[in-house]
Amino acid sequence: MNQLLKRFDNVYFIIGHKLLGLYFFVPGVMKIVDYQNTLTLMVSKGVPLANALLPVTILLQVGLGLSIIVGKNLRISALILFGLTILINVFIHNFWSLSGDPSQAHEMQNFIKNLAIAAGLLVLASKGKD
């Protein structure tokens, strides 16, 4: 059974990195479409230099997400997006500061989900072909 599953390793890898790339590409595009609301959220969450960091975030998400989708520079793209994901988690999904707030459970769920995405990026970086 293991040999049968192993035959599809390349298929898993291709589908996996394309889906992981979409996870960044689509939200990056949505940040362009909803720029002002995204900026307002970043400011309300206390993100320093939000005016400068939002365009950088968009460029990283769209550019590196697309790079991962097409399978180019996987290792470096995954490592940069890993760092971005951790920073987004700390600043945007800071559930620990929402004690008593109804959104605390939702933010904790997003935080844990992003840790799983970050883990997937590390796996991709370890398997990525430069």
Secondary structure, 3 states (H helix, E strand, C coil): CHHHHHCCHHHHHHHHHHHHHHHHHHHHHHHHHCHHHHHHHHHHCCCCCHHHHHHHHHHHHHHHHHHHHHCCCHHHHHHHHHHHHHHHHHHHCCHHHCCCCCCHHHHHHHHHHHHHHHHHHHHHHHHCCC
